[in-house]
Amino acid sequence: MRVVVAVSGGIAAYKACEVVSRLVKAGHEVRVVMTPAAAQFVAPLTFRALSGQPVSVDVDGDEGGAIGHVELARWAQALVIAPATASLMARLANGDARDMATLVYMGFRGPVVVAPAMEPEMWAHPRTKANRAILQQDGVFMVGPEEGRMASGYMGLGRMAEPETIVGALEDAVSPHDLAGRTVVVTAGATWEHFDPVRILTNPSTGMMGVTIANQAVRRGARVVLVAGPSVNLAPVHSRVETHPVVGAMEMLAAVRAVMDGADVLIGAAAVSDFRPEQAADHKVHKADIAREWAIAPNPDIIRTMAMEFGARTMMVGFAAETENPVEQANKKRLEKHLDAVLANLVGPGQGFGDGTHQAWLVSAEGVEQFPGHTKTDTARRLLDWISQRLRGR
């Protein structure tokens, strides 16, 4: 996605560096425009280094002047204004186009995310409230401000939202709402099967894939229920996702079954342990007392069980994490478990577990589709595209 980030003057301008960095790392093409006051806080060269693109400050010509505000407004697919001072918000609301930030805003027709930053008294002022209302009426997405310590030393509501929150708000603003009115249940993360209170049987899954799917689905308008194993606390979950934390496979099965009524889709991205200790000890078993053999019992196959109970009215999508022959193994699981589709992905050293990279194939009755992109976000978006299209056809 092509994103223009507009930075205005204020101490929070330094946090805009992290906003630009996160957008670039997420694969977006970013161009930065700055008000002259912003350049007093952060050098344009900093943003040029972070974005890899020229930075526009002066309307009458600078290193980015050859592009021009008209071309930038037409080039952009999204506009982020962070920080937005009280002065800039007033100019935006009143159409006072006197700098690169306001000129691009006036010429842009697309999603706009504004992150205000100012002293609490300024944020609470009636004129700021009126300007905010005008901008929201014009379709601007507001993110923040937040409570905290201000540059003045005072505490209150006025700190610019954190960079990850701003990037998340942009994702919300640009996502299609093709899953509105749908309920999506997602399982994520590893399960922990306790031998005793301090020893577990588990696997390396962090839950990143399931959380990414849940976050993308809620941004597309779905009601999302995430049943999450204990490793999922390593990944940030969207505030609108309804989360049910669990520990073991038996607990996960019960939690999933409890939320399946009315579900349109179940996406089983969790890495559920295949076995659990036949009997877990209530207290730590010391090394000298540990038996050489510990009896284990098979865990239920959660998505297969749900497919048998709810598959007639709910779309079932499973996952197959494989080290070899991923497509063949995924198709075998699809047929054996009576699923609509299985997402096959390669895992192994340096790949698949917790690092965000992904090689994925979607296997369904229609055939095999290799997903483009190499990140879990790419995979989540493409999977939800496929699900949305099939739900419309049902």
N, C-alpha and C positions, 0 to 999 in steps of 0.2 A: 504494500500500500504506500502511496505517496503522501507524506505528511509534512505540513508546514508547522513549525513550532515558533510562536511569537513570544518574545521575552520582553517584559517591561521592567522599569527601574524599581529596585527594592532589594533588600538583603536576601530575599528568597530566590533571587535570580540564580544563586549558586546551585540551588536544587534543580533548576531547569537543566543543568548539565547531566544529571542522573536521568532525567526524563528522556533526553536525547539519546543517551547511551543505551538505555533500555529499549527504546524503539529501534535503534540500529541493530542491536543484538537479536531482536525479535524478527529481523529480516525486512524491516520497512526502510524505504528511501526517505531521508529526512533533509529538509532545508530549513535553515533558521533565519528569522528576521528579528531585529532588535530595535527598540527605541533608543535614541541617543543616551537617555538616562541609564538604560540597562547596561550600555557599554562602559559606564563608570564603575559598575560592580563586577562584571565578568568581561574579559577581553574577547572580542569576536574571534580571535585566533583559537581560543579554547573550543568554541562551538564548531569552528571549521575542522579542527583536529578530530572531534568526536563524530561529526556527521560525514566528513570526507567531501563536503560540498561548500561552495562559497557562501558567505554570510552577508546579508543585506542589512545595513544600518541607515545610511543616508538616502533619502529619496532621490536626490539630484545626482547620485553616482558614487559608487564604491566598488569593491571587488565583486559584489553581486548585482551591481546596477544594470549590467547587460541583460539580466533576466527580466527585471522590472516587476513591479507589483501586479500588473495586469497578467503577465505570463505566469507568475507564481500562483495567482488566484485560480487560473485556469488549469495549471499543472496539478495542483493539490487535489487529493481525494478526501482529505480530512485536515482540520485546522485545530491546533492546540494552543491556547494562550495561557502561559504559565511563567511567572506569576502575573496576575491581573491586578494592578493597583487600583485604588479608588478613582484616581484620575483617569486611568485607561478605561475602566468600566464606564465612567461618565462619557468619555468620547465615543466609545462603542455604541452606547445606548442612544446618543444624540446624533450619530452619523457625522461626527467631527473627524474627518479623515485628514490628518496632518502628518502622519509618520508611516513607516512601512507596516507596522502592526495593524493600524486602523485601515490603511488603504487595502491591504490584502483582505481583511475582514469584510470590507464593504463590497469587494469584487467577488468574493467566494460564495458559491452556492452548494453547500454540502454540510456534513456534520461538523459542529463546532463545540469543543470542550473548553470551558473557561475555569481556571483555578484561581480564585481570588486570594489575595494576601494583603493584609493591612492591619492597623491597630484596631482593637476591639471597638473603641468608640466610633471609629470611622465606619466599620462594618455595620454597627447598629444605627448609624445616622439615617434619618428618613430619606434623604436623597439617594444614598447608596441602596436602600431597600427598593426605592422606586426604579433606579437603574437596573437592579437585578431583575425586577419583575418585567421590565421592558425586554431585556435580553432573553429571559425565559419564554416570554410570549413570542419572541422571534424564532424560537426553536433551539436556543443555545442550551447545552447540557452543562449544568453547574456541578462542580465537584469541590467539596469543602466550602469554607475553611474549617480548620480543626481547632480544638482547644489546645492551649500550650503556652509556653513562655515566649514572649515577643522580643524583638530586638531592643525595645525600650527597657526590658527587664520586667515589665508587667505581665501578668497572666491573664488569659482570656481567649475568646473566640476570634480568631483572625489569622492563625498560622496557615500557610499554604499546605494543602494536602500532600501526603508523601508521594514520591515519584511512582511507586508501584500502584498506588490508588489512582493516580491520574492516568497511567497507562491502562489500567483496568477499566476506567470510565470511558476511555476512547474505544476500547473493545466493545463495551456496552453500546456505545453510540453508533458504531458502524455495523454491528451484527444484524443480519436479517431476522425478522421475528416470525419465521416460518414454522416454529414449533409452539406458537402461542396456543393455549388451550390444551396442550398435551402434557401428560405426566410421564416422566422418564425416571426409572430407577436404575442406579448405577452401583455396582460393587467395586471396591478398590482396595488395594494394599494386600499385604501378606496377613495370614492369620497366625496367631501364636498358640501353640498347643503345649501346655505346661506339663513337664514331668514332675516338677515341684515348684514352689514359689520363685525360684531363682534360675531354673533351667527350662528352655523351650525348644520345640521343634518348629522351625520356620524356614523362610527363604529370603533372598535379597530384595524382593519387591518393595519399593518405596510408596507405591500408590500414585505416582505422578501421572500415569496414563489415565487412570480412572478419574482423578481429580480434574485433569485437563478436560476430559469429556464432560464432566458435570458442570464445570465453569462455562464451557462453550455452549452447552445446552441451555443453561439458565439465561445466558445473554441472548439466546435466540427465542426467548419468551416462554420456555417450558417451565412447568413446576418440576423441580428436580429433587429427588430423594437419594442421598448418598449413604450407603451402608459401608462404613469404613473400618478397616482393620487398624491396629494400633500404630502401624508405621506411617499412616497418612498424616500425622501431625507434622511431618517434615515438609508438606506441601501446602501452600496457601489455598484455602477454599473460599469461593465467592460467598459474600454475606447472605445472598438470597437462596443458597443451597441448604436444604433441610438435611442435616447430618445426623446419622445414628451410629455412634461409635460402638464397635464390638471388639472381642478379643479372639475367640476361637471359632472354628468352622460351625459347630453346632449352634453357637450364639448367632453367627451370621445367617445361617439358614432360617432361624426363627425370626430374626429381624426383617429379612427379605420377605418372608411369607406374610408378615404382619402389614407390609405396605404395598402389597401387590394388587389389592382391589382397586380397580379403576386405572391401573397403569397401562399406558399404551406401548411402552417399550421397556424391556429389561436388558441392560448391557452388563454382562458379567466380566468385568475387567480385573476382578480380584485374583490374586495368586493364592488360592486356598490350599492349605497343606493337605496332602493326600491321606495322611495318617495322623493319629493322635495317640498318646499313651493310653493303654487300656484302663489304667487307674493312676491318677495323679496323686502324689503325696501332699498332705496338708502342710507339712513343714519341710524345711531343707533336709535333704538326704546327704549326709556327709560322705566324702569320698570313700572312706573305709567301709561304708555300709552299702555302697551302690552295687547292685547285682551286675554280673557280666552281661546279662540279657535283660532287656526291659520290654515287656509285651506291649504291642501296639495294635490299634484297631483302625479299620478304614473309616475315613470321614465321608459324609454324604456328598454326592456330586450336586452342588446347589443349582446350577443352571439347568441340568438335566431334570432334576426334581421339579423345578418351576415350569419347565417346558411341558412336562406331563400334566401339571395341575392347572396352568394358566395359558398354555400355548395356543389354545383355540381362539383366544381374543387378544393376546398380547404378543407383540413382535419380540423374538428372542435372538439376541446377538451375543455370541461367545467369543472368547479369546484363546489363541493357541500360541504360547511362548515356546519356541522350538530352537534347538541348536543346529538342526539339519532337516532338510525336506519339509519346510514349513507349510507349503501349499498342500502337499499330500496329507500331512497330519491334520491340517485344518479341515479338509474335506471329509476325512474319516470321522472327526469329532462332530462335524455338522450332521452327518447322516446318523451316527449312533445316538446322538442326543436330541435329534429332531429339532434342530435350530434353523432359523431363517438365514443366518449367516454366521461365519466365524472369521474374525480378523486374525490372520497369521502374522507373527512378527518374530524376527531373529533376536535371540538373546545370547549372551556369553560375555567373556572378559571385555570390558570397555564398551559394551553395546547393550542397550535395552533396559538395564536396571539403573534408574535414577539419574541418568546423564542427559536425558532429553532427546537423544538421537533415536531414530526409528527407521526401520525398513519394514514395510507392511504390505500385505495383500489381503483383499477382501474376497472371501470364497463364499459363493451362494449358489442357488440352483441355476442362476443365470450364467455362471462361469466364474472366472478369476479376473479380478481387477487389481493391478498394482497401483498403489497410491503414490501420487507425486509428492515431492518434498521429502525432507529427511528429519523432521522434528515431530514430536508428539502432538504439538499444536496443529501442524499440517494434517496429521492423521486424524485427529479429533474432528476437525472441520470437515474433512472429506467424508468421514464416516457419518456425521450428522447430515450432510448433504444427501447421502444415499438413503438414510433412514427417513428424512423428510419427504423425499420423492416417493418412497414406497408407502408411507402413511397416507399420502394424498391419493394414492391409487387404490387404497383399501376401501 
